[in-house]
Amino acid sequence: MSIMSVWSGAASQVPNRHVGPASRGIFAFIMSALHASRRHQAGRVLRHYEHLLTNELKHNAGERE
C-alpha cells in the first residue's frame, strides 16, 4: 500500500460540511488521515495473527459443546 492511497482515502472520509476543501480545516484532515491509518494498521495486525484467532475460536467452540 502506498502513502498516496492512504492519503486519498483519508481525504475522502472528511465530512463535507462546506463547499471547498480549504474550508474543512487542516485539523479535520489530519484527524481523518490518522483515523484511516489506524484502521489500516488494525487490519494488518488482524491478518497477521488470523491463524491464532481461528484456532482460538475453534477451541472455544469445542468447550461449549
C-alpha angles and dihedrals in degrees: 000000000000127000089243093063091051091045094050091044091052092049091054092053095059109105111248101227094148135038105254132046091236091060093059092074132235094257093059091047093050092047091050091050091049091050092051091047093052092048091053091047091051090051091051092051092049092049091047093054097032092116090059093049094051091049091049092050092050091048093051092047090056092052093054094057 
